[in-house]
Amino acid sequence: MKRCVETHRACRRTSHSPPTRLLHVGSTGDPTRLVDGDFGSSSSTSYAALSYCWGGGSFVTSTRANIAEHRCRIDWDALPRAFQDAIVVCRRLGVEHLWVDSLCIIQDDERDWELESSKMAAVYENATFVIAPTSLENPERSFFSRPQDPSLAPIILQTGGKDPPTRAWAFQEKIFATRYIWYTDAEVQWECKELVACECSAFGRDPVNPILTALTGVDPFSCWSDVVRQYTRRCLTHGKDRLPALAGVASRIQEQTGSAYVAGLWKDHLLQDLCWYPSDTQLRKARSTTRFRAPSFSWASIDGEVAFQSPETATYYVAVIDAQCMLKGANPFGEVIGGFVLLEGLLLKAWGTSDSSMQDFISLLAFSPAVDGWPNYVPWRHDVALKYGPIGTSAGDSEHGVQRCMADNSEKFELKPVWCLRLYHSECNNIWPMQTEEFLVLGLSKTVSGAYDRLGMLSIDLSNLGARKTKRALEWLEEGIKKTVKIT
């Protein structure tokens, strides 16, 4: 720690702004209490932060009812073992303050939670170090373990339990934090921007954080798809945090670009950001949600890992007219209660099928009328399970349509109307020439009359059709009438 603070250039902080609240842990025997972060000389306030998994347990938190009591004293025996251990670490390293989200954020105050959760990236970035127990499913258990005999030869061990990198909130913590102290079942490990060390060895590392570098680079949009893919691999205790847990990263991109953030997509990169799909390895985990948390056009509207189509060259045939989202609170990167994108492009009617027994969310689709030169039926991939049933819109009318549903409620249907919005045409010449047409597949909106919900994506490979049929199909598409399409 001393060597890092004094000699590591990459680990030097330019900002020392403290959080709104901190735990004052003092030294052994001192009472633990909640204090304001701006006390004294705020520029020199040193604190640690705890990164942990909440799990499904119940433990002490700060609420409107007990916040005054916590400012006076927090009973030691009321603290979970992991919190007690973190306080011990701080005291032994001479750091008098600790940030723990459950105690430093008023948990039953939505406004306070929204404000403070939007600052989490800065909290971890400005912390002197982050304490990260890797094997705890919840904070009720101690992360201290008995030291191993140093005379024994080191062997490679796989740590048990849930590793913090599987936590969605830990994604931006890891990007922005300066120093990490990992407590594994096997040993204590150190990681900063210039050094990785453990009890058995130490080695240098590249001080460049590739994601952080990209976020502050010439084209921050270029790394967004990778950020989202890595982030959506991780777990959240509360699904409503799908957007808030990435707010710190999103705010950095907006600082660099000035672009509007629309429920996980960027207005100035919207067409590329619309090209997400559930990753192949996670399709069975992709689920529609029981409560609204994002518009259907956003990857945040489903659970599970998502990836992005990334063609080498693409000609887009859609124009962005508008894109907006309605925020739940004041945080522009937090929870949303609605939103839409307004696009202009070629909209083709089609007839979709779905087999509820299929686990990979791939079904068949037929255009109506048929596209000259294309197969009668083409496979398409829907984002989540689907069903065909009544749709009640905000206008009060009710009609039937293909719609998202929970996996347990999926139903088999045949030849029901869906719509395909032509998105782009791509060509590549790696091993052999390929031409692809990409579409968004849409169904009638469940909430807004005359609008659509996203159902999935359709990719048509033109490479095997032959030059004559491909030319005829592309000409047919070019002659199509463009429409204004609202996706909610």
C-alpha positions in Angstrom: 0.0 0.0 0.0 2.7 2.5 1.0 4.8 1.7 -2.2 1.7 2.1 -4.4 0.7 5.5 -2.8 4.3 6.9 -3.0 5.6 5.5 -6.3 2.9 4.3 -8.7 2.2 7.1 -11.1 -0.8 5.4 -12.7 -2.4 5.1 -9.2 -2.3 8.8 -8.4 -5.7 10.3 -8.1 -6.6 13.7 -9.4 -9.9 14.0 -7.5 -10.4 13.4 -3.7 -14.1 14.3 -3.4 -15.6 12.2 -0.6 -19.0 10.5 -0.6 -22.0 12.2 1.0 -21.8 9.9 4.0 -19.1 7.7 5.5 -18.7 5.3 8.4 -16.2 6.7 11.0 -14.5 3.6 12.2 -11.5 5.2 14.0 -9.3 2.8 15.9 -9.9 -0.3 18.0 -12.5 0.4 20.7 -13.9 3.5 19.0 -17.7 3.5 18.3 -18.7 3.1 14.6 -21.0 5.9 13.5 -22.2 7.6 10.3 -20.7 11.0 9.5 -21.0 13.5 6.7 -18.4 13.1 4.1 -17.7 16.8 3.8 -16.4 17.3 7.3 -13.1 19.0 7.9 -10.8 19.3 4.9 -12.7 17.2 2.3 -9.8 17.3 -0.1 -7.8 15.1 2.2 -10.5 12.7 3.4 -9.2 9.2 3.1 -11.6 6.2 3.1 -12.0 2.6 1.9 -15.0 1.1 0.2 -16.5 -2.4 0.6 -17.5 -4.4 -2.4 -19.7 -7.3 -1.5 -22.7 -9.4 -2.5 -26.0 -8.5 -0.8 -27.5 -12.0 -1.4 -31.0 -12.7 -0.2 -30.4 -12.2 3.5 -31.6 -9.5 5.9 -29.0 -7.3 7.7 -28.7 -3.8 9.2 -29.3 -0.9 6.8 -29.7 2.8 7.2 -33.3 4.0 6.9 -35.2 7.2 7.6 -36.2 5.7 10.9 -32.7 4.9 12.2 -30.5 7.4 10.4 -30.3 9.7 13.4 -29.4 6.8 15.6 -26.7 5.7 13.2 -25.2 9.2 13.3 -24.6 8.6 17.0 -23.6 5.0 17.0 -24.1 1.7 15.2 -24.1 -1.2 17.5 -21.1 -3.5 16.7 -23.1 -6.7 17.3 -25.7 -5.6 14.8 -23.2 -5.4 12.0 -22.8 -8.5 9.7 -19.4 -10.3 10.1 -18.1 -9.0 6.7 -18.8 -5.4 7.8 -16.9 -6.0 11.0 -14.0 -7.6 9.1 -13.8 -4.6 6.8 -13.7 -2.2 9.7 -10.8 -4.3 11.2 -8.9 -4.0 7.8 -9.4 -0.2 7.8 -8.2 0.2 11.4 -5.1 -2.0 10.8 -4.2 0.0 7.7 -4.8 3.4 9.4 -7.8 4.4 7.4 -10.5 6.0 9.6 -13.4 5.9 7.2 -15.3 3.2 5.3 -18.0 3.4 2.7 -20.7 0.6 2.7 -23.7 1.2 0.5 -26.3 -0.4 2.8 -25.3 2.0 5.6 -24.2 5.1 3.7 -27.3 5.3 1.5 -30.8 5.7 3.1 -32.3 2.5 1.7 -36.0 3.4 2.0 -35.6 6.9 0.6 -35.9 6.7 -3.2 -34.5 10.1 -3.9 -31.5 9.5 -1.7 -30.9 6.1 -3.3 -31.2 7.5 -6.8 -28.8 10.3 -6.1 -26.2 8.3 -4.2 -26.3 5.3 -6.5 -25.5 7.6 -9.4 -22.2 8.5 -7.6 -21.0 5.0 -7.0 -18.4 5.0 -9.8 -16.8 8.1 -8.2 -17.1 6.6 -4.7 -15.0 3.6 -5.8 -12.6 5.7 -7.9 -11.8 8.0 -5.1 -11.5 5.4 -2.4 -7.9 4.8 -1.1 -8.6 1.1 -1.6 -11.5 -1.3 -2.1 -12.0 -4.4 0.1 -13.5 -7.2 -2.0 -14.3 -10.6 -0.3 -14.7 -13.1 -3.2 -16.3 -16.1 -1.5 -19.3 -14.6 0.3 -22.8 -15.1 -0.9 -23.9 -12.4 1.6 -22.2 -10.3 4.3 -23.3 -12.5 7.2 -20.1 -14.6 7.1 -16.5 -13.6 7.9 -14.1 -13.3 5.0 -11.0 -13.8 7.3 -9.5 -17.2 7.1 -6.6 -19.0 8.8 -3.2 -18.2 7.2 -1.5 -21.0 5.3 1.9 -22.3 6.3 4.3 -20.2 4.2 6.8 -23.1 4.1 4.5 -25.1 1.9 5.0 -24.9 -1.8 2.3 -22.7 -3.5 -0.2 -24.5 -5.6 -3.0 -23.1 -7.8 -6.3 -23.2 -6.1 -9.7 -22.3 -7.5 -11.5 -20.1 -5.0 -15.0 -21.1 -4.0 -18.1 -19.0 -3.7 -19.3 -16.1 -5.8 -16.5 -14.0 -7.3 -17.2 -10.2 -7.3 -16.7 -10.1 -11.1 -20.0 -12.0 -11.4 -21.8 -9.1 -9.7 -23.2 -6.5 -12.1 -22.5 -3.6 -9.6 -18.9 -4.7 -9.4 -18.3 -4.1 -13.1 -18.0 -0.4 -12.9 -16.4 -0.7 -9.4 -13.6 -2.7 -11.0 -13.2 -0.2 -13.9 -12.8 2.9 -11.8 -11.2 1.6 -8.6 -7.6 2.5 -8.0 -6.7 -0.3 -5.6 -8.3 -3.7 -4.8 -7.6 -5.9 -1.8 -9.1 -9.3 -2.7 -9.9 -11.7 0.2 -10.2 -15.2 -1.4 -10.6 -18.5 0.4 -7.0 -19.3 -0.3 -5.1 -16.0 0.3 -5.1 -12.2 0.2 -4.5 -10.6 -3.2 -3.5 -7.1 -4.1 -4.4 -5.4 -7.4 -3.7 -1.8 -8.5 -3.1 -0.2 -11.8 0.6 -1.1 -11.8 0.9 -4.3 -9.7 -0.9 -7.6 -9.1 0.4 -9.5 -6.0 -0.6 -12.3 -3.8 0.9 -14.1 -0.8 2.9 -16.4 -3.0 4.1 -14.1 -5.7 4.0 -10.6 -7.3 4.2 -9.4 -10.9 3.8 -6.1 -12.7 0.9 -5.3 -15.0 0.1 -3.0 -17.8 -1.2 0.2 -16.1 -3.5 0.8 -19.0 -7.2 -0.1 -18.3 -8.5 -0.9 -21.9 -12.1 -0.1 -21.1 -11.3 3.1 -19.2 -8.9 4.1 -22.0 -11.6 3.5 -24.6 -14.2 5.5 -22.6 -11.9 8.5 -22.7 -10.6 7.9 -26.2 -11.4 9.4 -29.6 -14.5 7.2 -30.1 -16.1 6.1 -26.8 -19.0 4.6 -28.7 -16.7 2.0 -30.2 -16.4 0.2 -26.9 -20.0 0.4 -25.8 -21.0 -3.0 -27.3 -18.1 -4.7 -25.4 -19.1 -2.9 -22.2 -22.7 -4.0 -22.4 -21.7 -7.6 -23.3 -19.3 -7.9 -20.3 -21.8 -6.2 -18.0 -24.8 -8.3 -18.9 -23.0 -11.5 -18.1 -23.2 -10.5 -14.5 -25.9 -11.0 -11.8 -28.2 -8.5 -10.1 -30.1 -9.0 -6.9 -32.7 -6.5 -8.1 -33.6 -6.4 -11.8 -34.6 -2.8 -11.6 -30.9 -2.0 -11.2 -30.1 -3.1 -14.8 -29.5 0.5 -15.9 -28.5 2.2 -12.6 -25.6 -0.3 -12.1 -24.0 0.9 -15.3 -24.7 4.6 -14.7 -21.0 5.5 -13.9 -19.7 4.1 -17.2 -22.6 5.8 -19.1 -21.9 9.2 -17.5 -18.2 9.0 -18.7 -19.3 8.4 -22.3 -21.7 11.3 -22.2 -19.0 13.5 -20.8 -16.9 12.6 -23.8 -19.5 12.7 -26.5 -22.4 14.9 -25.3 -24.8 12.3 -26.8 -28.2 11.7 -25.3 -28.5 8.4 -23.4 -31.7 6.6 -24.2 -32.3 3.6 -21.9 -29.0 2.0 -22.5 -28.5 3.2 -26.1 -26.8 6.3 -27.5 -28.8 8.6 -29.8 -25.8 9.4 -31.9 -25.0 5.7 -32.3 -28.6 4.5 -32.2 -28.7 2.3 -35.3 -25.6 0.3 -34.2 -26.9 0.1 -30.7 -30.2 -1.4 -31.9 -28.4 -4.4 -33.3 -28.3 -6.3 -30.0 -29.4 -9.9 -29.5 -29.3 -12.5 -26.7 -26.0 -14.2 -26.7 -25.9 -17.8 -28.0 -24.6 -19.2 -24.7 -27.3 -17.4 -22.6 -30.5 -17.8 -24.7 -32.2 -20.0 -22.2 -31.6 -17.4 -19.5 -32.9 -14.5 -21.6 -36.3 -13.5 -20.1 -38.9 -10.9 -20.4 -39.5 -9.2 -17.1 -42.6 -9.2 -14.9 -42.4 -5.4 -14.3 -41.4 -2.7 -16.8 -37.8 -1.5 -16.5 -36.9 -0.5 -20.1 -38.6 -0.1 -23.5 -38.5 -3.1 -25.7 -35.9 -1.6 -28.1 -33.4 -1.6 -25.2 -31.2 -4.6 -24.2 -32.0 -3.6 -20.6 -35.6 -4.9 -21.2 -34.5 -8.5 -20.9 -32.4 -10.6 -18.5 -29.3 -12.4 -19.6 -26.2 -11.7 -21.6 -26.5 -9.8 -24.9 -24.2 -9.3 -27.8 -24.2 -7.0 -30.8 -24.1 -7.5 -34.6 -20.8 -5.9 -35.8 -20.6 -5.9 -39.6 -17.3 -4.8 -41.1 -19.2 -2.6 -43.6 -22.9 -1.7 -43.3 -25.2 0.5 -45.3 -28.1 1.5 -43.1 -31.5 2.1 -44.6 -33.2 3.6 -41.6 -33.2 7.2 -40.6 -33.5 8.2 -36.9 -36.2 10.9 -36.5 -36.3 10.9 -32.7 -35.4 8.9 -29.6 -36.5 9.7 -26.0 -36.9 8.0 -22.7 -38.9 9.0 -19.6 -36.9 8.9 -16.5 -38.2 7.7 -13.1 -36.1 10.3 -11.3 -33.5 12.9 -11.9 -30.6 10.6 -12.8 -30.3 10.6 -16.6 -28.6 7.2 -16.4 -30.9 5.6 -13.9 -34.3 3.9 -14.0 -36.8 4.7 -16.8 -40.6 4.4 -16.9 -41.0 4.7 -20.7 -39.4 5.6 -24.0 -39.6 5.3 -27.8 -37.5 5.5 -30.9 -39.0 7.0 -34.1 -37.5 5.6 -37.3 -38.1 5.9 -41.0 -37.5 2.9 -43.2 -39.0 0.1 -45.2 -41.5 -1.9 -43.2 -42.5 -5.3 -44.5 -45.4 -7.4 -43.2 -44.6 -11.0 -42.5 -46.1 -14.1 -40.9 -44.3 -15.5 -37.9 -44.4 -18.9 -36.2 -43.1 -19.9 -32.8 -42.8 -23.3 -31.2 -42.9 -23.1 -27.4 -40.8 -26.3 -27.1 -37.8 -24.7 -28.8 -35.1 -23.5 -26.4 -33.0 -21.4 -28.7 -35.7 -18.8 -29.6 -35.3 -19.5 -33.3 -38.5 -19.7 -35.3 -39.6 -19.4 -39.0 -41.0 -16.4 -40.8 -42.6 -15.8 -44.2 -42.9 -12.4 -46.0 -46.3 -11.3 -47.3 -46.2 -10.7 -50.2 -43.1 -12.9 -50.7 -39.9 -11.2 -51.6 -38.9 -12.1 -55.1 -35.9 -14.5 -55.1 -35.9 -15.2 -51.3 -36.8 -18.5 -49.7 -40.5 -18.9 -48.7 -39.5 -19.3 -45.0 -36.5 -17.8 -43.2 -35.4 -18.4 -39.6 -35.5 -15.5 -37.2 -34.3 -15.2 -33.6 -36.6 -13.6 -31.1 -35.3 -11.9 -28.0 -37.4 -13.8 -25.4 -40.3 -16.2 -25.3 -43.4 -15.2 -27.3 -47.1 -15.8 -27.4 -50.1 -14.7 -29.5 -52.9 -13.1 -27.6 -55.0 -10.0 -26.8 -53.2 -6.7 -26.6 -54.6 -3.8 -24.7 -53.1 -0.4 -25.7 -53.3 2.9 -23.9 -56.1 3.9 -26.3 -58.3 1.4 -24.6 -58.9 -0.9 -27.6 -58.0 -4.5 -27.7 -56.7 -6.6 -30.5 -54.5 -9.7 -30.9 -50.8 -9.8 -31.7 -47.5 -11.5 -31.2 -46.0 -10.3 -27.9 -43.2 -10.9 -25.4 -44.0 -13.1 -22.4 -42.4 -15.0 -19.6 -41.0 -18.4 -20.6 -43.6 -20.2 -18.5 -46.4 -18.5 -20.5 -45.0 -19.0 -24.0 -47.4 -20.6 -26.5 -47.0 -22.2 -29.9 -48.5 -20.2 -32.8 -48.4 -20.4 -36.6 -48.5 -17.7 -39.2 -49.4 -14.7 -37.1 -48.6 -11.1 -38.3 -45.3 -9.5 -37.5 -43.5 -6.7 -39.2 -39.8 -6.5 -40.4 -38.1 -3.1 -40.5 -35.1 -3.1 -42.9 -32.1 -2.1 -40.9 -28.9 -2.5 -42.9 -27.2 -4.3 -45.8 -23.7 -5.6 -45.1 -20.9 -7.2 -47.2 -17.7 -8.9 -46.2 -15.0 -10.7 -48.1 -13.0 -12.7 -45.6 -12.9 -16.3 -46.6 -15.7 -16.0 -49.1 -17.9 -13.1 -50.2 -21.1 -12.6 -48.0 -24.0 -10.3 -48.3 -26.5 -10.0 -45.5 -29.8 -8.2 -45.0 -30.7 -7.4 -41.4 -34.1 -6.5 -40.0 -35.7 -5.7 -36.7 -38.8 -7.9 -36.2 -41.7 -6.1 -34.5 -45.1 -6.8 -33.1 -47.9 -4.5 -32.1 -47.2 -2.4 -29.0 -48.9 -3.5 -25.8 -49.1 0.1 -24.5 -49.2 2.6 -27.4 -51.8 2.4 -30.2 -50.2 2.5 -33.6 -46.7 1.7 -32.3 -44.6 -1.4 -32.2 -42.6 -3.5 -29.7 -39.4 -5.2 -30.6 -39.6 -9.0 -30.8 -36.2 -9.9 -32.3 -33.9 -9.8 -35.3 -33.9 -11.4 -38.7 -30.7 -12.0 -40.7 -31.0 -13.1 -44.4 -27.9 -14.5 -46.1 -28.0 -13.5 -49.8 -24.8 -15.3 -50.6 -26.4 -18.5 -51.7 -29.1 -17.0 -53.8 -27.0 -16.3 -56.8 -26.2 -13.0 -58.4 -29.5 -12.7 -60.4 -31.8 -13.5 -57.5 -29.8 -11.3 -55.1 -30.0 -8.4 -57.6 -33.7 -8.8 -58.1 -34.4 -9.0 -54.3 -32.3 -5.9 -53.6 -34.1 -3.9 -56.3 -37.4 -5.0 -54.9 -36.4 -3.7 -51.5 -35.2 -0.4 -53.0 -38.6 0.2 -54.6 -40.4 -0.3 -51.3 -42.3 2.5 -49.6 -40.7 3.9 -46.5 -42.8 4.4 -43.4 -42.4 6.2 -40.0 -42.2 3.5 -37.3 -42.5 4.1 -33.5 -40.9 1.4 -31.3 -41.7 1.5 -27.6 
